[in-house]
Amino acid sequence: MRSSNGRRACAPAATRWTYPLSVFARYEAKHRTLVDPRQGNVALMVPATRTGIAARNLATRLWPAAATAGRLRNLLTSTATASP
């Protein structure tokens, strides 16, 4: 999303409300309608709870080990079937 789109979404809100929280809430609501359809399923990458964050971080730390195990398994099975 380009910043000019954000300015266009925020400008009308800023002219109608003087309280900053109201301006930002209105901007966020307008901006979200423009951004959400383009982001897809971001909820998997940005968890909302501590448990979700911990699960994401654990999966990130374990991914290299799982990938290495898969490559090793493929290597071992390919060499076992290739030997006479």
MIMAR-514014 format. One record per atom (N, C-alpha, C, O, CB): residue in one letter; atom name; x, y negated, z. Coordinates in nm, 4 decimals, padded with zeros to 6 digits. Glycine has a CB too. Layout:
BEGIN
(pt A CA (X Y Z)) ...
This chain:
BEGIN
(pt M N (00.0856 00.1168 00.0000)) (pt M CA (00.0000 00.0000 00.0000)) (pt M C (00.0902 -00.1230 00.0000)) (pt M O (00.1792 -00.1370 00.0839)) (pt M CB (-00.0974 00.0001 00.1228)) (pt R N (00.0658 -00.2084 -00.0926)) (pt R CA (00.1463 -00.3297 -00.0997)) (pt R C (00.1025 -00.4279 00.0078)) (pt R O (-00.0137 -00.4286 00.0484)) (pt R CB (00.1356 -00.3942 -00.2390)) (pt S N (00.1950 -00.5103 00.0535)) (pt S CA (00.1630 -00.6052 00.1599)) (pt S C (00.0650 -00.7115 00.1127)) (pt S O (-00.0083 -00.7670 00.1945)) (pt S CB (00.2899 -00.6711 00.2113)) (pt S N (00.0615 -00.7416 -00.0172)) (pt S CA (-00.0335 -00.8408 -00.0653)) (pt S C (-00.1765 -00.7918 -00.0455)) (pt S O (-00.2663 -00.8716 -00.0188)) (pt S CB (-00.0080 -00.8726 -00.2131)) (pt N N (-00.1984 -00.6600 -00.0585)) (pt N CA (-00.3306 -00.6058 -00.0311)) (pt N C (-00.3667 -00.6242 00.1157)) (pt N O (-00.4814 -00.6540 00.1488)) (pt N CB (-00.3370 -00.4577 -00.0695)) (pt G N (-00.2702 -00.6066 00.2020)) (pt G CA (-00.2937 -00.6267 00.3445)) (pt G C (-00.3277 -00.7710 00.3765)) (pt G O (-00.4156 -00.7989 00.4581)) (pt G CB (-00.1726 -00.5841 00.4239)) (pt R N (-00.2571 -00.8625 00.3110)) (pt R CA (-00.2874 -01.0044 00.3336)) (pt R C (-00.4268 -01.0381 00.2847)) (pt R O (-00.4988 -01.1144 00.3490)) (pt R CB (-00.1844 -01.0937 00.2635)) (pt R N (-00.4653 -00.9814 00.1705)) (pt R CA (-00.5994 -01.0086 00.1181)) (pt R C (-00.7059 -00.9517 00.2107)) (pt R O (-00.8128 -01.0111 00.2247)) (pt R CB (-00.6153 -00.9499 -00.0229)) (pt A N (-00.6795 -00.8395 00.2733)) (pt A CA (-00.7768 -00.7807 00.3650)) (pt A C (-00.7836 -00.8584 00.4958)) (pt A O (-00.8900 -00.8667 00.5571)) (pt A CB (-00.7421 -00.6349 00.3926)) (pt C N (-00.6725 -00.9147 00.5388)) (pt C CA (-00.6671 -00.9850 00.6672)) (pt C C (-00.7140 -01.1292 00.6580)) (pt C O (-00.7699 -01.1809 00.7548)) (pt C CB (-00.5269 -00.9817 00.7212)) (pt A N (-00.6938 -01.1948 00.5470)) (pt A CA (-00.7254 -01.3375 00.5344)) (pt A C (-00.8720 -01.3692 00.5651)) (pt A O (-00.8977 -01.4618 00.6421)) (pt A CB (-00.6919 -01.3849 00.3945)) (pt P N (-00.9698 -01.2967 00.5084)) (pt P CA (-01.1088 -01.3298 00.5428)) (pt P C (-01.1391 -01.3080 00.6899)) (pt P O (-01.2156 -01.3841 00.7493)) (pt P CB (-01.2042 -01.2472 00.4593)) (pt A N (-01.0805 -01.2059 00.7491)) (pt A CA (-01.1046 -01.1813 00.8909)) (pt A C (-01.0460 -01.2939 00.9757)) (pt A O (-01.1051 -01.3331 01.0763)) (pt A CB (-01.0447 -01.0461 00.9330)) (pt A N (-00.9321 -01.3452 00.9361)) (pt A CA (-00.8673 -01.4513 01.0135)) (pt A C (-00.9437 -01.5815 01.0046)) (pt A O (-00.9379 -01.6619 01.0976)) (pt A CB (-00.7249 -01.4722 00.9659)) (pt T N (-01.0145 -01.6048 00.8966)) (pt T CA (-01.0883 -01.7301 00.8839)) (pt T C (-01.2198 -01.7268 00.9606)) (pt T O (-01.2726 -01.8318 00.9971)) (pt T CB (-01.1149 -01.7603 00.7378)) (pt R N (-01.2739 -01.6060 00.9856)) (pt R CA (-01.4028 -01.5980 01.0541)) (pt R C (-01.3907 -01.5847 01.2055)) (pt R O (-01.4781 -01.6322 01.2780)) (pt R CB (-01.4808 -01.4821 01.0007)) (pt W N (-01.2853 -01.5217 01.2546)) (pt W CA (-01.2697 -01.4994 01.3981)) (pt W C (-01.1436 -01.5696 01.4474)) (pt W O (-01.0416 -01.5739 01.3786)) (pt W CB (-01.2638 -01.3478 01.4302)) (pt T N (-01.1531 -01.6237 01.5662)) (pt T CA (-01.0366 -01.6920 01.6213)) (pt T C (-00.9639 -01.6050 01.7231)) (pt T O (-00.8465 -01.6291 01.7509)) (pt T CB (-01.0781 -01.8237 01.6855)) (pt Y N (-01.0296 -01.5060 01.7784)) (pt Y CA (-00.9669 -01.4199 01.8779)) (pt Y C (-00.8825 -01.3149 01.8054)) (pt Y O (-00.9361 -01.2401 01.7237)) (pt Y CB (-01.0741 -01.3524 01.9696)) (pt P N (-00.7517 -01.3072 01.8332)) (pt P CA (-00.6634 -01.2187 01.7561)) (pt P C (-00.7048 -01.0719 01.7554)) (pt P O (-00.6921 -01.0062 01.6521)) (pt P CB (-00.5252 -01.2287 01.8096)) (pt L N (-00.7537 -01.0185 01.8665)) (pt L CA (-00.7923 -00.8776 01.8682)) (pt L C (-00.9075 -00.8504 01.7718)) (pt L O (-00.9123 -00.7450 01.7083)) (pt L CB (-00.8313 -00.8351 02.0098)) (pt S N (-00.9997 -00.9450 01.7611)) (pt S CA (-01.1093 -00.9286 01.6656)) (pt S C (-01.0572 -00.9309 01.5228)) (pt S O (-01.1030 -00.8546 01.4378)) (pt S CB (-01.2146 -01.0383 01.6851)) (pt V N (-00.9619 -01.0184 01.4971)) (pt V CA (-00.9036 -01.0265 01.3629)) (pt V C (-00.8336 -00.8957 01.3284)) (pt V O (-00.8526 -00.8423 01.2191)) (pt V CB (-00.8042 -01.1450 01.3530)) (pt F N (-00.7534 -00.8438 01.4198)) (pt F CA (-00.6800 -00.7206 01.3922)) (pt F C (-00.7735 -00.6008 01.3804)) (pt F O (-00.7503 -00.5132 01.2971)) (pt F CB (-00.5769 -00.6953 01.5015)) (pt A N (-00.8782 -00.5951 01.4614)) (pt A CA (-00.9737 -00.4848 01.4524)) (pt A C (-01.0447 -00.4874 01.3175)) (pt A O (-01.0627 -00.3834 01.2541)) (pt A CB (-01.0765 -00.4922 01.5674)) (pt R N (-01.0844 -00.6056 01.2742)) (pt R CA (-01.1520 -00.6193 01.1441)) (pt R C (-01.0551 -00.5832 01.0309)) (pt R O (-01.0923 -00.5135 00.9365)) (pt R CB (-01.2063 -00.7646 01.1249)) (pt Y N (-00.9327 -00.6304 01.0410)) (pt Y CA (-00.8309 -00.5995 00.9401)) (pt Y C (-00.8058 -00.4491 00.9338)) (pt Y O (-00.7986 -00.3911 00.8254)) (pt Y CB (-00.6993 -00.6744 00.9708)) (pt E N (-00.7926 -00.3866 01.0503)) (pt E CA (-00.7639 -00.2438 01.0544)) (pt E C (-00.8779 -00.1644 00.9907)) (pt E O (-00.8531 -00.0696 00.9162)) (pt E CB (-00.7409 -00.1976 01.1992)) (pt A N (-01.0001 -00.2016 01.0188)) (pt A CA (-01.1152 -00.1321 00.9613)) (pt A C (-01.1169 -00.1468 00.8092)) (pt A O (-01.1405 -00.0494 00.7377)) (pt A CB (-01.2461 -00.1862 01.0213)) (pt K N (-01.0923 -00.2662 00.7602)) (pt K CA (-01.0907 -00.2900 00.6154)) (pt K C (-00.9723 -00.2189 00.5501)) (pt K O (-00.9872 -00.1549 00.4460)) (pt K CB (-01.0847 -00.4412 00.5855)) (pt H N (-00.8575 -00.2303 00.6106)) (pt H CA (-00.7357 -00.1717 00.5553)) (pt H C (-00.7441 -00.0187 00.5534)) (pt H O (-00.6970 00.0452 00.4594)) (pt H CB (-00.6134 -00.2171 00.6363)) (pt R N (-00.8043 00.0394 00.6578)) (pt R CA (-00.8164 00.1852 00.6661)) (pt R C (-00.8987 00.2401 00.5502)) (pt R O (-00.8680 00.3476 00.4987)) (pt R CB (-00.8800 00.2262 00.7994)) (pt T N (-01.0029 00.1680 00.5083)) (pt T CA (-01.0834 00.2145 00.3952)) (pt T C (-01.0018 00.2162 00.2664)) (pt T O (-01.0310 00.2940 00.1756)) (pt T CB (-01.2070 00.1256 00.3778)) (pt L N (-00.9000 00.1313 00.2580)) (pt L CA (-00.8146 00.1286 00.1397)) (pt L C (-00.7040 00.2332 00.1468)) (pt L O (-00.6651 00.2890 00.0442)) (pt L CB (-00.7537 -00.0093 00.1227)) (pt V N (-00.6533 00.2603 00.2664)) (pt V CA (-00.5353 00.3446 00.2826)) (pt V C (-00.5697 00.4924 00.3011)) (pt V O (-00.5020 00.5779 00.2440)) (pt V CB (-00.4545 00.2967 00.4002)) (pt D N (-00.6719 00.5244 00.3785)) (pt D CA (-00.7032 00.6639 00.4105)) (pt D C (-00.7170 00.7549 00.2892)) (pt D O (-00.6604 00.8642 00.2899)) (pt D CB (-00.8293 00.6692 00.4889)) (pt P N (-00.7889 00.7152 00.1859)) (pt P CA (-00.8012 00.8062 00.0719)) (pt P C (-00.6678 00.8378 00.0043)) (pt P O (-00.6548 00.9427 -00.0588)) (pt P CB (-00.8950 00.7473 -00.0292)) (pt R N (-00.5717 00.7522 00.0158)) (pt R CA (-00.4422 00.7714 -00.0496)) (pt R C (-00.3433 00.8513 00.0338)) (pt R O (-00.2429 00.8992 -00.0190)) (pt R CB (-00.3824 00.6384 -00.0827)) (pt Q N (-00.3695 00.8663 00.1618)) (pt Q CA (-00.2731 00.9325 00.2485)) (pt Q C (-00.2926 01.0833 00.2566)) (pt Q O (-00.1992 01.1546 00.2934)) (pt Q CB (-00.2810 00.8743 00.3856)) (pt G N (-00.4075 01.1324 00.2242)) (pt G CA (-00.4299 01.2765 00.2310)) (pt G C (-00.4379 01.3251 00.3745)) (pt G O (-00.4989 01.2602 00.4595)) (pt G CB (-00.3197 01.3506 00.1576)) (pt N N (-00.3764 01.4391 00.4014)) (pt N CA (-00.3851 01.5014 00.5330)) (pt N C (-00.2613 01.4695 00.6161)) (pt N O (-00.1732 01.5537 00.6333)) (pt N CB (-00.4023 01.6532 00.5195)) (pt V N (-00.2561 01.3485 00.6666)) (pt V CA (-00.1416 01.3041 00.7454)) (pt V C (-00.1535 01.3498 00.8898)) (pt V O (-00.0556 01.3443 00.9642)) (pt V CB (-00.1285 01.1523 00.7397)) (pt A N (-00.2703 01.3946 00.9306)) (pt A CA (-00.2914 01.4339 01.0698)) (pt A C (-00.1968 01.5452 01.1122)) (pt A O (-00.1638 01.5556 01.2304)) (pt A CB (-00.4351 01.4781 01.0906)) (pt L N (-00.1527 01.6280 01.0197)) (pt L CA (-00.0600 01.7346 01.0553)) (pt L C (00.0780 01.6795 01.0905)) (pt L O (00.1494 01.7387 01.1714)) (pt L CB (-00.0486 01.8345 00.9411)) (pt M N (00.1152 01.5685 01.0312)) (pt M CA (00.2476 01.5106 01.0567)) (pt M C (00.2473 01.4154 01.1755)) (pt M O (00.3511 01.3957 01.2387)) (pt M CB (00.2971 01.4374 00.9334)) (pt V N (00.1325 01.3559 01.2072)) (pt V CA (00.1249 01.2571 01.3135)) (pt V C (00.0216 01.3024 01.4164)) (pt V O (-00.0931 01.2580 01.4123)) (pt V CB (00.0891 01.1170 01.2569)) (pt P N (00.0609 01.3902 01.5084)) (pt P CA (-00.0342 01.4396 01.6080)) (pt P C (-00.0708 01.3310 01.7090)) (pt P O (00.0059 01.2378 01.7332)) (pt P CB (00.0238 01.5610 01.6808)) (pt A N (-00.1895 01.3453 01.7667)) (pt A CA (-00.2403 01.2430 01.8575)) (pt A C (-00.2150 01.2754 02.0049)) (pt A O (-00.2258 01.1863 02.0892)) (pt A CB (-00.3878 01.2245 01.8349)) (pt T N (-00.1820 01.3988 02.0378)) (pt T CA (-00.1661 01.4366 02.1782)) (pt T C (-00.0219 01.4800 02.2055)) (pt T O (00.0548 01.5078 02.1134)) (pt T CB (-00.2645 01.5502 02.2153)) (pt R N (00.0127 01.4849 02.3335)) (pt R CA (00.1465 01.5310 02.3714)) (pt R C (00.1675 01.6773 02.3310)) (pt R O (00.2762 01.7165 02.2883)) (pt R CB (00.1680 01.5142 02.5233)) (pt T N (00.0614 01.7567 02.3453)) (pt T CA (00.0712 01.8976 02.3070)) (pt T C (00.0950 01.9107 02.1568)) (pt T O (00.1754 01.9928 02.1128)) (pt T CB (-00.0564 01.9738 02.3477)) (pt G N (00.0247 01.8295 02.0793)) (pt G CA (00.0445 01.8309 01.9351)) (pt G C (00.1843 01.7885 01.8954)) (pt G O (00.2444 01.8463 01.8048)) (pt G CB (-00.0558 01.7416 01.8686)) (pt I N (00.2360 01.6873 01.9635)) (pt I CA (00.3723 01.6411 01.9373)) (pt I C (00.4726 01.7506 01.9709)) (pt I O (00.5666 01.7750 01.8952)) (pt I CB (00.4031 01.5136 02.0183)) (pt A N (00.4522 01.8167 02.0853)) (pt A CA (00.5434 01.9242 02.1260)) (pt A C (00.5387 02.0397 02.0264)) (pt A O (00.6427 02.0962 01.9924)) (pt A CB (00.5079 01.9748 02.2672)) (pt A N (00.4195 02.0751 01.9795)) (pt A CA (00.4066 02.1836 01.8814)) (pt A C (00.4755 02.1472 01.7504)) (pt A O (00.5452 02.2297 01.6914)) (pt A CB (00.2583 02.2157 01.8556)) (pt R N (00.4559 02.0228 01.7049)) (pt R CA (00.5213 01.9788 01.5818)) (pt R C (00.6728 01.9815 01.5963)) (pt R O (00.7432 02.0276 01.5065)) (pt R CB (00.4746 01.8382 01.5437)) (pt N N (00.7235 01.9320 01.7093)) (pt N CA (00.8679 01.9287 01.7300)) (pt N C (00.9263 02.0697 01.7401)) (pt N O (01.0356 02.0952 01.6897)) (pt N CB (00.9011 01.8491 01.8560)) (pt L N (00.8538 02.1612 01.8050)) (pt L CA (00.9004 02.2986 01.8154)) (pt L C (00.9067 02.3636 01.6772)) (pt L O (01.0044 02.4307 01.6440)) (pt L CB (00.8088 02.3795 01.9087)) (pt A N (00.8027 02.3436 01.5974)) (pt A CA (00.8016 02.3995 01.4620)) (pt A C (00.9162 02.3418 01.3791)) (pt A O (00.9779 02.4129 01.2998)) (pt A CB (00.6663 02.3715 01.3929)) (pt T N (00.9443 02.2142 01.3973)) (pt T CA (01.0541 02.1508 01.3236)) (pt T C (01.1879 02.2102 01.3641)) (pt T O (01.2755 02.2290 01.2797)) (pt T CB (01.0548 01.9991 01.3474)) (pt R N (01.2044 02.2400 01.4919)) (pt R CA (01.3315 02.2971 01.5394)) (pt R C (01.3473 02.4436 01.4979)) (pt R O (01.4587 02.4899 01.4734)) (pt R CB (01.3407 02.2853 01.6920)) (pt L N (01.2348 02.5165 01.4901)) (pt L CA (01.2416 02.6582 01.4562)) (pt L C (01.2448 02.6841 01.3057)) (pt L O (01.2817 02.7937 01.2635)) (pt L CB (01.1245 02.7300 01.5168)) (pt W N (01.2071 02.5865 01.2244)) (pt W CA (01.2000 02.6063 01.0801)) (pt W C (01.3324 02.6536 01.0197)) (pt W O (01.3301 02.7477 00.9403)) (pt W CB (01.1571 02.4782 01.0134)) (pt P N (01.4480 02.5941 01.0525)) (pt P CA (01.5735 02.6428 00.9942)) (pt P C (01.6026 02.7887 01.0299)) (pt P O (01.6525 02.8637 00.9460)) (pt P CB (01.6889 02.5556 01.0402)) (pt A N (01.5721 02.8297 01.1528)) (pt A CA (01.5959 02.9686 01.1931)) (pt A C (01.5041 03.0627 01.1152)) (pt A O (01.5479 03.1696 01.0727)) (pt A CB (01.5739 02.9858 01.3454)) (pt A N (01.3785 03.0252 01.0960)) (pt A CA (01.2859 03.1087 01.0203)) (pt A C (01.3286 03.1178 00.8740)) (pt A O (01.3198 03.2247 00.8136)) (pt A CB (01.1430 03.0535 01.0306)) (pt A N (01.3740 03.0084 00.8175)) (pt A CA (01.4198 03.0090 00.6785)) (pt A C (01.5434 03.0974 00.6628)) (pt A O (01.5540 03.1730 00.5663)) (pt A CB (01.4506 02.8656 00.6313)) (pt T N (01.6358 03.0880 00.7566)) (pt T CA (01.7571 03.1707 00.7529)) (pt T C (01.7210 03.3182 00.7664)) (pt T O (01.7772 03.4019 00.6958)) (pt T CB (01.8552 03.1292 00.8653)) (pt A N (01.6288 03.3509 00.8551)) (pt A CA (01.5857 03.4898 00.8724)) (pt A C (01.5225 03.5432 00.7442)) (pt A O (01.5461 03.6581 00.7069)) (pt A CB (01.4863 03.5013 00.9892)) (pt G N (01.4431 03.4616 00.6770)) (pt G CA (01.3819 03.5034 00.5519)) (pt G C (01.4852 03.5275 00.4427)) (pt G O (01.4762 03.6254 00.3686)) (pt G CB (01.2823 03.3998 00.5061)) (pt R N (01.5832 03.4384 00.4330)) (pt R CA (01.6896 03.4570 00.3336)) (pt R C (01.7718 03.5826 00.3637)) (pt R O (01.8072 03.6573 00.2725)) (pt R CB (01.7815 03.3334 00.3298)) (pt L N (01.8016 03.6052 00.4900)) (pt L CA (01.8774 03.7238 00.5297)) (pt L C (01.7989 03.8512 00.4988)) (pt L O (01.8550 03.9490 00.4493)) (pt L CB (01.9120 03.7178 00.6795)) (pt R N (01.6687 03.8493 00.5285)) (pt R CA (01.5846 03.9646 00.4979)) (pt R C (01.5833 03.9916 00.3481)) (pt R O (01.5947 04.1066 00.3057)) (pt R CB (01.4418 03.9424 00.5492)) (pt N N (01.5695 03.8868 00.2680)) (pt N CA (01.5713 03.9046 00.1214)) (pt N C (01.7054 03.9580 00.0736)) (pt N O (01.7109 04.0435 -00.0149)) (pt N CB (01.5405 03.7718 00.0507)) (pt L N (01.8119 03.9084 00.1312)) (pt L CA (01.9452 03.9545 00.0928)) (pt L C (01.9637 04.1017 00.1282)) (pt L O (02.0143 04.1796 00.0475)) (pt L CB (02.0535 03.8696 00.1612)) (pt L N (01.9227 04.1390 00.2480)) (pt L CA (01.9382 04.2779 00.2930)) (pt L C (01.8500 04.3723 00.2121)) (pt L O (01.8943 04.4817 00.1772)) (pt L CB (01.9045 04.2898 00.4421)) (pt T N (01.7285 04.3338 00.1819)) (pt T CA (01.6410 04.4230 00.1059)) (pt T C (01.6878 04.4341 -00.0395)) (pt T O (01.6735 04.5399 -00.1007)) (pt T CB (01.4954 04.3728 00.1114)) (pt S N (01.7427 04.3275 -00.0948)) (pt S CA (01.7892 04.3347 -00.2347)) (pt S C (01.9159 04.4186 -00.2457)) (pt S O (01.9335 04.4899 -00.3444)) (pt S CB (01.8151 04.1932 -00.2908)) (pt T N (02.0042 04.4117 -00.1469)) (pt T CA (02.1263 04.4933 -00.1512)) (pt T C (02.0960 04.6388 -00.1186)) (pt T O (02.1628 04.7284 -00.1702)) (pt T CB (02.2312 04.4385 -00.0533)) (pt A N (01.9967 04.6641 -00.0340)) (pt A CA (01.9614 04.8029 00.0000)) (pt A C (01.8987 04.8733 -00.1193)) (pt A O (01.9209 04.9928 -00.1387)) (pt A CB (01.8648 04.8067 00.1200)) (pt T N (01.8227 04.8034 -00.1975)) (pt T CA (01.7613 04.8664 -00.3146)) (pt T C (01.8589 04.8754 -00.4304)) (pt T O (01.8401 04.9591 -00.5187)) (pt T CB (01.6374 04.7893 -00.3576)) (pt A N (01.9630 04.7921 -00.4336)) (pt A CA (02.0599 04.7921 -00.5432)) (pt A C (02.1675 04.8994 -00.5242)) (pt A O (02.2265 04.9443 -00.6225)) (pt A CB (02.1253 04.6547 -00.5552)) (pt S N (02.1941 04.9411 -00.4015)) (pt S CA (02.3028 05.0398 -00.3799)) (pt S C (02.2529 05.1810 -00.4123)) (pt S O (02.1378 05.2138 -00.3836)) (pt S CB (02.3552 05.0337 -00.2320)) (pt P N (02.3398 05.2656 -00.4726)) (pt P CA (02.2999 05.4022 -00.5136)) (pt P C (02.2861 05.4983 -00.3994)) (pt P O (02.2533 05.6151 -00.4206)) (pt P CB (02.3985 05.4576 -00.6100)) 
